[in-house]
């Protein structure tokens, strides 16, 4: 199981972005969907990894300077990845995506918050501050948080459900059990359990990878505390949820 690291979950909220838009990163300038002129600060930024000074370079060995824009420091993604890992970096112009390491399935990856329940106009997942939750009084900020008890229409167009699941933990004495249940639903409303995960408070988060090929509808639920009055408290959090579309042809 993956070791829990709230800094990883915070992602872009951490304030230090590995940007693919910096010249010399080895990625094409048209990686940006929209273009605008901006004023940035460059020069004088030193980069250290594990106490050692590092000089970012492009694929040709030329030095690439970090820059600061609107209070955020941007680093060339290819150079930074080379310093921290041995994973390859690839730019896909068709999906306008930067892939570090292993690519996901051949189909397009769609975030859960971009989909809606079949019977509601509300989003399938929370985003922004609404997606934040706490573990041991530390705020976690994933890019989305799945809304339990929603059914989404897939029409057999998706192959895989991915995300992270962790049990709620208010304090060190918390002993609750969190259960994530994933059901395929047919046109008659019949639910068929296709995957499930169970964790206890304090357990490390688990990565969820569920085969949803051929599913017309998908229902996902997390068990809740039935002893609370006038409030619902789910026993776990399903976050950073995405669906992989079936590839054409």
C-alpha positions as CSV (number, residue, x, y, z in Angstrom):
1,X,0.0,0.0,0.0
2,X,1.1,3.6,-0.7
3,X,2.5,5.5,2.2
4,X,0.3,8.5,3.0
5,X,1.8,11.8,2.3
6,X,-0.5,14.8,2.5
7,X,2.0,16.9,0.6
8,X,1.5,14.6,-2.4
9,X,-2.3,14.9,-2.1
10,X,-2.0,18.7,-2.0
11,X,-0.5,18.6,-5.5
12,X,-0.5,22.0,-7.1
13,X,-1.7,23.6,-3.9
14,X,1.8,23.2,-2.4
15,X,2.9,26.3,-4.3
16,X,5.8,24.8,-6.2
17,X,4.8,23.8,-9.7
18,X,6.7,21.7,-12.2
19,X,5.7,23.5,-15.3
20,X,5.7,22.2,-18.8
21,X,5.4,25.7,-20.2
22,X,8.9,26.8,-19.5
23,X,11.2,27.1,-22.5
24,X,13.9,24.5,-22.7
25,X,11.9,21.9,-20.8
26,X,12.0,19.6,-23.9
27,X,8.3,20.0,-24.4
28,X,6.8,22.0,-27.3
29,X,5.5,25.5,-26.7
30,X,2.0,24.5,-28.1
31,X,1.5,22.5,-24.9
32,X,-0.6,25.4,-23.7
33,X,-4.2,25.5,-24.9
34,X,-4.3,29.3,-24.7
35,X,-1.6,31.8,-25.0
36,X,-1.0,35.2,-23.3
37,X,1.9,37.4,-22.6
38,X,3.1,37.5,-19.0
39,X,5.8,39.2,-17.0
40,X,8.1,36.9,-15.1
41,X,11.1,37.1,-12.9
42,X,14.2,35.0,-13.8
43,X,17.7,34.5,-12.5
44,X,19.1,34.1,-9.0
45,X,17.1,31.0,-8.1
46,X,19.1,28.2,-6.7
47,X,17.7,24.6,-6.7
48,X,18.8,22.1,-4.1
49,X,17.9,18.4,-4.0
50,X,18.8,16.6,-0.7
51,X,21.2,19.4,0.1
52,X,23.0,19.3,-3.2
53,X,23.0,22.2,-5.7
54,X,21.3,21.2,-9.0
55,X,21.4,23.0,-12.3
56,X,18.3,22.3,-14.5
57,X,19.2,21.5,-18.1
58,X,17.2,20.7,-21.2
59,X,17.6,17.6,-23.4
60,X,20.6,19.2,-25.1
61,X,22.4,20.0,-21.8
62,X,21.7,23.7,-21.9
63,X,20.9,25.4,-18.6
64,X,17.3,26.2,-18.0
65,X,16.5,28.9,-15.4
66,X,13.5,28.6,-13.1
67,X,11.1,31.5,-13.1
68,X,8.6,33.2,-10.8
69,X,5.2,34.3,-12.0
70,X,2.4,35.7,-9.8
71,X,4.2,34.5,-6.6
72,X,4.6,30.9,-7.8
73,X,7.9,29.3,-8.7
74,X,8.0,27.3,-11.9
75,X,10.5,24.6,-12.8
76,X,11.1,22.8,-16.1
77,X,9.3,19.5,-15.7
78,X,11.8,17.3,-17.6
79,X,14.8,18.7,-15.7
80,X,13.1,18.4,-12.4
81,X,11.9,14.8,-13.1
82,X,15.4,13.8,-14.0
83,X,16.7,15.1,-10.7
84,X,14.1,13.3,-8.6
85,X,13.5,10.1,-10.5
86,X,14.6,8.1,-13.5
87,X,11.1,8.2,-15.1
88,X,10.7,9.3,-18.7
89,X,8.8,12.4,-19.6
90,X,6.5,12.5,-22.6
91,X,4.3,15.2,-24.2
92,X,1.1,14.0,-26.0
93,X,-0.2,16.7,-28.3
94,X,-3.5,14.8,-28.9
95,X,-4.6,15.0,-25.3
96,X,-2.4,18.0,-24.3
97,X,-1.0,16.0,-21.4
98,X,2.4,15.5,-19.9
99,X,3.2,12.0,-18.9
100,X,5.8,11.2,-16.2
101,X,6.7,7.5,-16.0
102,X,4.1,5.0,-17.1
103,X,1.2,6.3,-19.1
104,X,-2.4,5.5,-18.2
105,X,-4.6,3.4,-20.4
106,X,-4.7,4.3,-24.1
107,X,-8.0,6.2,-23.7
108,X,-8.5,9.7,-22.5
109,X,-8.5,10.2,-18.7
110,X,-11.6,12.1,-17.5
111,X,-11.8,13.6,-14.0
112,X,-14.9,12.6,-11.9
113,X,-15.8,16.2,-11.4
114,X,-16.2,16.6,-15.1
115,X,-19.1,14.1,-15.1
116,X,-22.6,14.3,-13.6
117,X,-24.9,11.8,-11.9
118,X,-27.4,10.5,-14.5
119,X,-30.3,11.9,-12.4
120,X,-28.9,15.2,-11.2
121,X,-27.3,18.4,-12.5
122,X,-24.8,18.5,-9.7
123,X,-21.2,17.3,-10.2
124,X,-20.1,13.8,-9.4
125,X,-17.3,15.0,-7.2
126,X,-16.4,18.1,-5.1
127,X,-13.5,20.3,-6.1
128,X,-11.5,23.2,-4.6
129,X,-12.2,23.8,-0.9
130,X,-15.3,21.6,-1.0
131,X,-12.9,18.6,-1.7
132,X,-10.7,19.2,1.3
133,X,-10.8,16.9,4.3
134,X,-8.8,16.4,7.4
135,X,-6.8,13.5,8.8
136,X,-5.4,13.9,12.3
137,X,-6.2,17.7,12.1
138,X,-4.1,18.1,8.9
139,X,-6.0,19.4,5.9
140,X,-5.7,17.4,2.7
141,X,-6.5,19.1,-0.6
142,X,-7.0,16.6,-3.5
143,X,-8.1,17.8,-6.9
144,X,-11.5,16.2,-6.3
145,X,-13.5,14.2,-3.7
146,X,-16.1,11.7,-4.8
147,X,-19.7,12.3,-3.7
148,X,-20.8,9.0,-2.2
149,X,-24.1,7.4,-3.2
150,X,-24.2,8.9,-6.8
151,X,-24.9,6.9,-9.9
152,X,-23.1,7.9,-13.2
153,X,-24.1,6.8,-16.7
154,X,-21.1,5.4,-18.6
155,X,-22.8,3.8,-21.6
156,X,-19.9,1.3,-21.7
157,X,-17.6,4.1,-22.8
158,X,-15.1,3.7,-20.0
159,X,-12.6,1.0,-19.1
160,X,-11.1,1.8,-15.7
161,X,-11.9,3.7,-12.5
162,X,-9.0,5.1,-10.6
163,X,-8.5,7.0,-7.4
164,X,-7.3,6.9,-3.8
165,X,-9.2,5.7,-0.7
166,X,-8.4,6.4,2.9
167,X,-10.3,5.9,6.2
168,X,-11.4,8.9,8.3
169,X,-9.2,9.5,11.3
170,X,-10.1,12.3,13.7
171,X,-7.5,11.3,16.4
172,X,-5.1,8.6,17.4
173,X,-7.8,6.7,19.2
174,X,-10.1,6.5,16.2
175,X,-11.1,2.9,15.5
176,X,-13.5,3.2,12.7
177,X,-13.7,1.0,9.6
178,X,-14.2,2.5,6.1
179,X,-15.7,0.5,3.2
180,X,-15.7,1.6,-0.4
181,X,-18.1,-0.4,-2.6
182,X,-18.3,-0.1,-6.4
183,X,-21.3,-1.5,-8.3
184,X,-22.2,-2.0,-11.9
185,X,-25.9,-1.2,-12.4
186,X,-28.0,-2.4,-15.3
187,X,-31.0,-0.7,-17.0
188,X,-33.3,-2.3,-14.4
189,X,-31.5,-0.8,-11.5
190,X,-30.0,-4.1,-10.3
191,X,-26.7,-3.5,-8.6
192,X,-23.8,-6.0,-9.0
193,X,-20.8,-5.5,-6.7
194,X,-17.6,-5.5,-8.8
195,X,-15.0,-4.2,-6.4
196,X,-14.6,-3.2,-2.8
197,X,-12.0,-1.9,-0.3
198,X,-11.9,-1.9,3.5
199,X,-9.6,0.1,5.6
200,X,-9.2,1.0,9.3
201,X,-8.3,4.4,10.7
202,X,-4.6,4.8,10.6
203,X,-4.1,2.5,7.5
204,X,-2.2,3.9,4.6
205,X,-4.3,5.0,1.6
206,X,-4.9,2.5,-1.1
207,X,-4.9,3.1,-4.9
208,X,-8.2,2.1,-6.4
209,X,-8.0,0.5,-9.9
210,X,-11.3,-1.1,-11.0
211,X,-12.2,-2.6,-14.4
212,X,-15.4,-1.0,-15.5
213,X,-15.5,-2.3,-19.1
214,X,-19.0,-2.7,-20.4
215,X,-20.6,-0.9,-17.4
216,X,-23.7,1.1,-18.4
217,X,-24.1,2.7,-15.0
218,X,-21.8,2.8,-12.0
219,X,-22.8,3.3,-8.4
220,X,-20.2,4.1,-5.7
221,X,-20.8,4.3,-2.0
222,X,-18.9,4.7,1.3
223,X,-20.3,3.5,4.6
224,X,-21.5,6.2,7.0
225,X,-21.9,6.7,10.7
226,X,-25.5,5.9,11.4
227,X,-25.4,7.1,15.0
228,X,-25.1,10.8,14.2
229,X,-28.3,12.8,14.3
230,X,-29.1,15.4,11.6
231,X,-25.7,14.8,9.9
232,X,-24.0,12.3,7.7
233,X,-20.4,11.4,8.4
234,X,-18.8,9.1,5.8
235,X,-16.2,6.7,7.2
236,X,-13.7,7.3,4.4
237,X,-12.7,9.5,1.6
238,X,-12.5,8.6,-2.1
239,X,-10.4,11.2,-3.9
240,X,-8.4,12.1,-7.0
241,X,-11.0,10.0,-8.9
242,X,-10.7,9.6,-12.7
243,X,-12.3,7.5,-15.4
244,X,-10.4,6.2,-18.4
245,X,-12.3,6.2,-21.7
246,X,-12.2,3.3,-24.1
247,X,-9.7,4.1,-26.9
248,X,-11.2,4.5,-30.4
249,X,-10.7,1.5,-32.6
